[in-house]
């Protein structure tokens, strides 16, 4: 079986690594990088650290408005798919790369497999929500990471081709957390003590493109009263410069970091504040309290037991959530057993006309 995988952004590189290993043990993979994340810190370092095979095709699309970016990806992905004629196309998550890969394959009548199918924030103002809904509705294989996700698909009338796999990012975390603890030197380089700082990430357009929301978030980080490490996404850096916002101690801005350094920062943090779906989930899996800088989350399971709290972008709500006590007990095991990639490959090996539940 020849499987074409479409990636383009750093969360997709993380998800693709365990899937690629499981797939290539038995089949052929053609890896396509759209170029959505294209600089070394947002792309190359992930391929190196995760031992992800180099792309067979790099579409070189880069950044740009949603319509122009998606159209360029769609055109170039379609040409590659026509040339390679894969048996299946795999897309990950909810980015423009996901949407373009799914649409290109569906129009060519190539069965689509969607990793992280069924996630819903129920906020269609988010581009990611539109991307994931469309990808689900054109897919033949829907890999749901949780029972909640499978339930969302069923509510939309999608039951055929759905497989409850568990979360592939848990596969990646189990494999790489011990490696990060052993190899990463970032806490030493930044003179950070475990448990002695908060970690923050901000990159969603809803926060970076709204000056008032971004200002409230930055104010909250400054008022936390403890060191805050902020790896700065290029989009966020540009937004801060455009708004002429200054970031001063105790907030410490650093460049984007690779996967192993990010895991080490997450493991060592007292608290994580983020608008990233993947970081919310990693915080939960690592047992680190999280504050989500959004009004909703597609990962509702992380709210169990108070390990994640929705705080939106209001300074006082963020501070109240960040200053709460540590939840009692440990996070519940809600994201599978770390064998999601194997289940996905097994599902792809079945005839796409055979239903699965």
One Martini backbone bead per residue (centre of mass of N, CA, C, O) as a GRO file, in nm:
protein
  357
    1UNK     BB    1   0.095   0.037   0.023
    2UNK     BB    2   0.028   0.375  -0.067
    3UNK     BB    3   0.110   0.663   0.136
    4UNK     BB    4  -0.002   0.997   0.169
    5UNK     BB    5   0.147   1.261   0.356
    6UNK     BB    6   0.029   1.564   0.517
    7UNK     BB    7   0.231   1.846   0.597
    8UNK     BB    8   0.307   2.194   0.775
    9UNK     BB    9   0.308   2.177   1.097
   10UNK     BB   10   0.437   2.115   1.400
   11UNK     BB   11   0.207   1.923   1.506
   12UNK     BB   12   0.232   1.732   1.252
   13UNK     BB   13   0.516   1.628   1.298
   14UNK     BB   14   0.457   1.486   1.565
   15UNK     BB   15   0.231   1.294   1.453
   16UNK     BB   16   0.396   1.168   1.209
   17UNK     BB   17   0.620   1.005   1.343
   18UNK     BB   18   0.468   0.751   1.456
   19UNK     BB   19   0.319   0.686   1.195
   20UNK     BB   20   0.563   0.644   1.008
   21UNK     BB   21   0.685   0.408   1.160
   22UNK     BB   22   0.443   0.215   1.140
   23UNK     BB   23   0.406   0.222   0.830
   24UNK     BB   24   0.709   0.155   0.725
   25UNK     BB   25   0.708  -0.143   0.833
   26UNK     BB   26   0.473  -0.222   0.579
   27UNK     BB   27   0.497   0.042   0.396
   28UNK     BB   28   0.446   0.320   0.184
   29UNK     BB   29   0.576   0.657   0.202
   30UNK     BB   30   0.457   0.989   0.116
   31UNK     BB   31   0.604   1.299   0.188
   32UNK     BB   32   0.427   1.613   0.244
   33UNK     BB   33   0.529   1.956   0.234
   34UNK     BB   34   0.379   2.269   0.224
   35UNK     BB   35   0.519   2.520   0.406
   36UNK     BB   36   0.371   2.664   0.639
   37UNK     BB   37   0.620   2.573   0.794
   38UNK     BB   38   0.967   2.699   0.713
   39UNK     BB   39   1.150   2.735   0.935
   40UNK     BB   40   1.378   2.596   1.140
   41UNK     BB   41   1.214   2.633   1.418
   42UNK     BB   42   0.928   2.517   1.276
   43UNK     BB   43   1.071   2.251   1.123
   44UNK     BB   44   1.359   2.114   1.102
   45UNK     BB   45   1.393   2.036   1.407
   46UNK     BB   46   1.168   1.815   1.399
   47UNK     BB   47   1.296   1.620   1.202
   48UNK     BB   48   1.549   1.570   1.368
   49UNK     BB   49   1.432   1.485   1.655
   50UNK     BB   50   1.208   1.268   1.524
   51UNK     BB   51   1.310   1.113   1.273
   52UNK     BB   52   1.188   1.239   1.022
   53UNK     BB   53   1.143   1.208   0.717
   54UNK     BB   54   1.210   1.346   0.441
   55UNK     BB   55   1.062   1.500   0.206
   56UNK     BB   56   0.949   1.424  -0.117
   57UNK     BB   57   0.770   1.693  -0.094
   58UNK     BB   58   0.794   2.054  -0.151
   59UNK     BB   59   0.568   2.323  -0.191
   60UNK     BB   60   0.642   2.621  -0.087
   61UNK     BB   61   0.413   2.823   0.026
   62UNK     BB   62   0.372   2.943   0.299
   63UNK     BB   63   0.254   3.232   0.377
   64UNK     BB   64  -0.083   3.379   0.420
   65UNK     BB   65  -0.373   3.401   0.328
   66UNK     BB   66  -0.603   3.165   0.346
   67UNK     BB   67  -0.692   3.148   0.049
   68UNK     BB   68  -0.412   3.154  -0.089
   69UNK     BB   69  -0.280   2.923   0.067
   70UNK     BB   70  -0.487   2.697   0.006
   71UNK     BB   71  -0.478   2.716  -0.303
   72UNK     BB   72  -0.179   2.646  -0.338
   73UNK     BB   73  -0.191   2.373  -0.200
   74UNK     BB   74  -0.407   2.242  -0.375
   75UNK     BB   75  -0.260   2.258  -0.646
   76UNK     BB   76   0.008   2.109  -0.559
   77UNK     BB   77  -0.114   1.853  -0.435
   78UNK     BB   78  -0.262   1.749  -0.681
   79UNK     BB   79  -0.013   1.704  -0.860
   80UNK     BB   80   0.121   1.494  -0.675
   81UNK     BB   81  -0.114   1.288  -0.666
   82UNK     BB   82  -0.122   1.231  -0.968
   83UNK     BB   83   0.173   1.123  -0.980
   84UNK     BB   84   0.161   0.904  -0.732
   85UNK     BB   85  -0.101   0.743  -0.679
   86UNK     BB   86  -0.236   0.681  -0.412
   87UNK     BB   87  -0.430   0.489  -0.186
   88UNK     BB   88  -0.372   0.711   0.038
   89UNK     BB   89  -0.465   0.998   0.249
   90UNK     BB   90  -0.301   1.187   0.506
   91UNK     BB   91  -0.432   1.388   0.770
   92UNK     BB   92  -0.376   1.661   1.015
   93UNK     BB   93  -0.605   1.808   1.198
   94UNK     BB   94  -0.661   2.198   1.138
   95UNK     BB   95  -0.524   2.309   0.893
   96UNK     BB   96  -0.465   2.418   0.577
   97UNK     BB   97  -0.323   2.152   0.506
   98UNK     BB   98  -0.560   1.971   0.572
   99UNK     BB   99  -0.765   2.087   0.375
  100UNK     BB  100  -0.605   2.060   0.110
  101UNK     BB  101  -0.548   1.755   0.123
  102UNK     BB  102  -0.844   1.659   0.139
  103UNK     BB  103  -0.956   1.794  -0.119
  104UNK     BB  104  -0.763   1.681  -0.328
  105UNK     BB  105  -0.829   1.382  -0.278
  106UNK     BB  106  -1.139   1.383  -0.308
  107UNK     BB  107  -1.138   1.489  -0.609
  108UNK     BB  108  -0.956   1.218  -0.685
  109UNK     BB  109  -1.068   0.966  -0.527
  110UNK     BB  110  -0.904   0.953  -0.256
  111UNK     BB  111  -0.869   0.822   0.030
  112UNK     BB  112  -0.930   0.966   0.348
  113UNK     BB  113  -0.729   1.038   0.642
  114UNK     BB  114  -0.817   1.150   0.980
  115UNK     BB  115  -0.632   1.295   1.218
  116UNK     BB  116  -0.836   1.401   1.463
  117UNK     BB  117  -1.122   1.327   1.463
  118UNK     BB  118  -1.406   1.513   1.606
  119UNK     BB  119  -1.320   1.782   1.672
  120UNK     BB  120  -1.476   2.046   1.888
  121UNK     BB  121  -1.555   2.397   1.963
  122UNK     BB  122  -1.810   2.555   1.839
  123UNK     BB  123  -1.625   2.775   1.662
  124UNK     BB  124  -1.661   2.925   1.344
  125UNK     BB  125  -1.446   3.161   1.374
  126UNK     BB  126  -1.251   2.934   1.345
  127UNK     BB  127  -1.057   2.801   1.106
  128UNK     BB  128  -1.012   2.520   1.236
  129UNK     BB  129  -1.309   2.429   1.241
  130UNK     BB  130  -1.355   2.421   0.939
  131UNK     BB  131  -1.129   2.224   0.865
  132UNK     BB  132  -1.226   1.977   1.038
  133UNK     BB  133  -1.508   1.943   0.919
  134UNK     BB  134  -1.433   1.900   0.624
  135UNK     BB  135  -1.240   1.664   0.660
  136UNK     BB  136  -1.447   1.469   0.782
  137UNK     BB  137  -1.664   1.485   0.530
  138UNK     BB  138  -1.423   1.355   0.320
  139UNK     BB  139  -1.375   1.099   0.484
  140UNK     BB  140  -1.307   0.742   0.526
  141UNK     BB  141  -1.103   0.793   0.767
  142UNK     BB  142  -1.164   0.814   1.128
  143UNK     BB  143  -0.946   0.930   1.386
  144UNK     BB  144  -1.036   0.899   1.709
  145UNK     BB  145  -0.905   0.992   2.022
  146UNK     BB  146  -1.204   0.996   2.145
  147UNK     BB  147  -1.525   0.956   2.251
  148UNK     BB  148  -1.609   1.244   2.202
  149UNK     BB  149  -1.528   1.257   1.905
  150UNK     BB  150  -1.709   1.024   1.810
  151UNK     BB  151  -1.973   1.166   1.901
  152UNK     BB  152  -1.958   1.405   1.707
  153UNK     BB  153  -1.977   1.239   1.450
  154UNK     BB  154  -2.250   1.103   1.508
  155UNK     BB  155  -2.410   1.378   1.527
  156UNK     BB  156  -2.327   1.416   1.200
  157UNK     BB  157  -2.355   1.112   1.066
  158UNK     BB  158  -2.068   0.976   1.147
  159UNK     BB  159  -1.976   0.613   1.136
  160UNK     BB  160  -1.821   0.548   0.895
  161UNK     BB  161  -1.477   0.480   0.948
  162UNK     BB  162  -1.462   0.475   1.257
  163UNK     BB  163  -1.178   0.510   1.488
  164UNK     BB  164  -1.070   0.429   1.808
  165UNK     BB  165  -0.725   0.512   1.886
  166UNK     BB  166  -0.635   0.748   2.018
  167UNK     BB  167  -0.353   0.951   2.090
  168UNK     BB  168  -0.073   1.033   1.904
  169UNK     BB  169   0.063   1.232   2.109
  170UNK     BB  170   0.108   1.012   2.319
  171UNK     BB  171   0.309   0.851   2.165
  172UNK     BB  172   0.518   1.081   2.147
  173UNK     BB  173   0.551   1.137   2.450
  174UNK     BB  174   0.644   0.858   2.548
  175UNK     BB  175   0.903   0.860   2.362
  176UNK     BB  176   1.020   1.176   2.443
  177UNK     BB  177   1.031   1.253   2.745
  178UNK     BB  178   1.290   1.098   2.828
  179UNK     BB  179   1.471   1.239   2.620
  180UNK     BB  180   1.432   1.527   2.723
  181UNK     BB  181   1.536   1.478   3.014
  182UNK     BB  182   1.828   1.395   2.909
  183UNK     BB  183   1.903   1.623   2.672
  184UNK     BB  184   1.795   1.874   2.774
  185UNK     BB  185   1.930   2.227   2.847
  186UNK     BB  186   1.725   2.467   2.893
  187UNK     BB  187   1.715   2.516   3.198
  188UNK     BB  188   2.013   2.578   3.225
  189UNK     BB  189   2.035   2.811   3.013
  190UNK     BB  190   1.789   2.975   3.178
  191UNK     BB  191   1.797   2.936   3.487
  192UNK     BB  192   1.591   2.700   3.575
  193UNK     BB  193   1.357   2.581   3.804
  194UNK     BB  194   1.176   2.342   3.897
  195UNK     BB  195   0.869   2.506   3.959
  196UNK     BB  196   0.986   2.831   3.896
  197UNK     BB  197   0.769   2.852   3.650
  198UNK     BB  198   0.611   2.977   3.368
  199UNK     BB  199   0.433   2.877   3.070
  200UNK     BB  200   0.397   3.035   2.741
  201UNK     BB  201   0.148   3.041   2.467
  202UNK     BB  202   0.095   3.241   2.155
  203UNK     BB  203  -0.100   3.204   1.820
  204UNK     BB  204  -0.378   3.268   1.779
  205UNK     BB  205  -0.563   3.474   1.587
  206UNK     BB  206  -0.771   3.564   1.808
  207UNK     BB  207  -0.519   3.698   1.967
  208UNK     BB  208  -0.314   3.835   1.760
  209UNK     BB  209  -0.551   4.005   1.589
  210UNK     BB  210  -0.628   4.120   1.886
  211UNK     BB  211  -0.518   4.372   2.065
  212UNK     BB  212  -0.681   4.350   2.328
  213UNK     BB  213  -0.627   4.054   2.391
  214UNK     BB  214  -0.320   4.062   2.389
  215UNK     BB  215  -0.291   4.275   2.614
  216UNK     BB  216  -0.426   4.107   2.841
  217UNK     BB  217  -0.228   3.874   2.836
  218UNK     BB  218   0.034   4.032   2.890
  219UNK     BB  219  -0.059   4.151   3.158
  220UNK     BB  220  -0.096   3.884   3.307
  221UNK     BB  221   0.197   3.784   3.287
  222UNK     BB  222   0.318   4.035   3.443
  223UNK     BB  223   0.119   3.973   3.714
  224UNK     BB  224   0.200   3.688   3.837
  225UNK     BB  225   0.484   3.692   4.009
  226UNK     BB  226   0.661   3.527   3.794
  227UNK     BB  227   0.827   3.350   3.595
  228UNK     BB  228   0.800   3.382   3.227
  229UNK     BB  229   0.793   3.171   2.953
  230UNK     BB  230   0.811   3.294   2.594
  231UNK     BB  231   0.766   3.142   2.314
  232UNK     BB  232   0.785   3.311   2.000
  233UNK     BB  233   0.579   3.349   1.764
  234UNK     BB  234   0.587   3.507   1.468
  235UNK     BB  235   0.298   3.622   1.481
  236UNK     BB  236   0.329   3.748   1.765
  237UNK     BB  237   0.567   3.931   1.713
  238UNK     BB  238   0.427   4.104   1.495
  239UNK     BB  239   0.191   4.199   1.676
  240UNK     BB  240   0.359   4.341   1.894
  241UNK     BB  241   0.497   4.543   1.706
  242UNK     BB  242   0.239   4.674   1.585
  243UNK     BB  243   0.134   4.757   1.892
  244UNK     BB  244   0.375   4.841   2.080
  245UNK     BB  245   0.463   4.618   2.271
  246UNK     BB  246   0.594   4.555   2.592
  247UNK     BB  247   0.832   4.325   2.735
  248UNK     BB  248   0.875   4.244   3.074
  249UNK     BB  249   0.963   4.171   3.357
  250UNK     BB  250   0.902   3.832   3.416
  251UNK     BB  251   0.904   3.818   3.114
  252UNK     BB  252   1.049   3.568   2.886
  253UNK     BB  253   1.178   3.591   2.577
  254UNK     BB  254   1.184   3.341   2.322
  255UNK     BB  255   1.248   3.139   2.094
  256UNK     BB  256   1.161   2.898   1.929
  257UNK     BB  257   1.124   2.551   1.998
  258UNK     BB  258   1.172   2.243   2.021
  259UNK     BB  259   1.035   1.955   2.126
  260UNK     BB  260   1.227   1.878   2.359
  261UNK     BB  261   1.235   2.158   2.494
  262UNK     BB  262   0.930   2.180   2.536
  263UNK     BB  263   0.899   1.936   2.718
  264UNK     BB  264   1.091   2.039   2.938
  265UNK     BB  265   0.931   2.296   3.003
  266UNK     BB  266   0.669   2.151   3.080
  267UNK     BB  267   0.779   1.963   3.305
  268UNK     BB  268   0.901   2.225   3.481
  269UNK     BB  269   0.638   2.356   3.521
  270UNK     BB  270   0.388   2.492   3.722
  271UNK     BB  271   0.260   2.642   3.465
  272UNK     BB  272   0.025   2.666   3.187
  273UNK     BB  273  -0.013   2.904   2.914
  274UNK     BB  274  -0.263   2.865   2.646
  275UNK     BB  275  -0.385   2.829   2.282
  276UNK     BB  276  -0.300   2.531   2.256
  277UNK     BB  277  -0.402   2.216   2.204
  278UNK     BB  278  -0.139   2.048   2.242
  279UNK     BB  279  -0.047   2.178   2.514
  280UNK     BB  280  -0.287   2.104   2.682
  281UNK     BB  281  -0.244   1.798   2.652
  282UNK     BB  282   0.045   1.780   2.760
  283UNK     BB  283  -0.016   1.889   3.037
  284UNK     BB  284  -0.208   1.664   3.121
  285UNK     BB  285  -0.010   1.420   3.073
  286UNK     BB  286   0.212   1.563   3.279
  287UNK     BB  287   0.068   1.710   3.527
  288UNK     BB  288   0.005   2.020   3.436
  289UNK     BB  289  -0.124   2.300   3.491
  290UNK     BB  290  -0.387   2.479   3.303
  291UNK     BB  291  -0.430   2.774   3.090
  292UNK     BB  292  -0.678   2.881   2.870
  293UNK     BB  293  -0.668   3.136   2.603
  294UNK     BB  294  -0.987   3.065   2.591
  295UNK     BB  295  -1.348   2.992   2.558
  296UNK     BB  296  -1.254   2.718   2.426
  297UNK     BB  297  -1.240   2.351   2.366
  298UNK     BB  298  -1.162   2.047   2.199
  299UNK     BB  299  -1.027   1.946   2.489
  300UNK     BB  300  -1.240   1.862   2.729
  301UNK     BB  301  -1.084   1.647   2.896
  302UNK     BB  302  -0.880   1.857   3.037
  303UNK     BB  303  -1.108   1.958   3.253
  304UNK     BB  304  -1.061   1.735   3.426
  305UNK     BB  305  -1.011   1.808   3.762
  306UNK     BB  306  -0.878   2.105   3.688
  307UNK     BB  307  -0.625   2.098   3.481
  308UNK     BB  308  -0.817   2.283   3.312
  309UNK     BB  309  -0.875   2.637   3.227
  310UNK     BB  310  -1.097   2.870   3.118
  311UNK     BB  311  -0.996   3.234   3.047
  312UNK     BB  312  -0.935   3.362   2.800
  313UNK     BB  313  -0.859   3.741   2.764
  314UNK     BB  314  -0.871   3.810   3.076
  315UNK     BB  315  -0.680   3.913   3.320
  316UNK     BB  316  -0.840   3.821   3.579
  317UNK     BB  317  -0.904   3.532   3.486
  318UNK     BB  318  -0.614   3.441   3.448
  319UNK     BB  319  -0.513   3.493   3.736
  320UNK     BB  320  -0.715   3.312   3.885
  321UNK     BB  321  -0.634   3.048   3.740
  322UNK     BB  322  -0.317   3.061   3.807
  323UNK     BB  323  -0.374   3.078   4.141
  324UNK     BB  324  -0.456   2.813   4.178
  325UNK     BB  325  -0.460   2.517   4.288
  326UNK     BB  326  -0.365   2.207   4.289
  327UNK     BB  327  -0.483   1.935   4.189
  328UNK     BB  328  -0.621   1.653   4.280
  329UNK     BB  329  -0.447   1.415   4.195
  330UNK     BB  330  -0.471   1.259   3.882
  331UNK     BB  331  -0.494   1.227   3.571
  332UNK     BB  332  -0.686   1.082   3.355
  333UNK     BB  333  -0.698   0.804   3.125
  334UNK     BB  334  -0.812   0.950   2.804
  335UNK     BB  335  -0.571   0.888   2.552
  336UNK     BB  336  -0.489   0.602   2.590
  337UNK     BB  337  -0.184   0.370   2.521
  338UNK     BB  338   0.026   0.450   2.275
  339UNK     BB  339  -0.127   0.288   1.996
  340UNK     BB  340  -0.244   0.462   1.759
  341UNK     BB  341  -0.071   0.409   1.506
  342UNK     BB  342  -0.135   0.109   1.477
  343UNK     BB  343  -0.443   0.143   1.437
  344UNK     BB  344  -0.427   0.309   1.179
  345UNK     BB  345  -0.286   0.104   0.999
  346UNK     BB  346  -0.496  -0.118   1.031
  347UNK     BB  347  -0.730   0.047   0.906
  348UNK     BB  348  -0.593   0.095   0.623
  349UNK     BB  349  -0.589  -0.221   0.554
  350UNK     BB  350  -0.869  -0.190   0.520
  351UNK     BB  351  -1.140  -0.172   0.360
  352UNK     BB  352  -1.312   0.128   0.290
  353UNK     BB  353  -1.604  -0.036   0.296
  354UNK     BB  354  -1.545  -0.106   0.591
  355UNK     BB  355  -1.681  -0.091   0.879
  356UNK     BB  356  -1.618   0.097   1.184
  357UNK     BB  357  -1.609   0.150   1.568
   0.00000   0.00000   0.00000
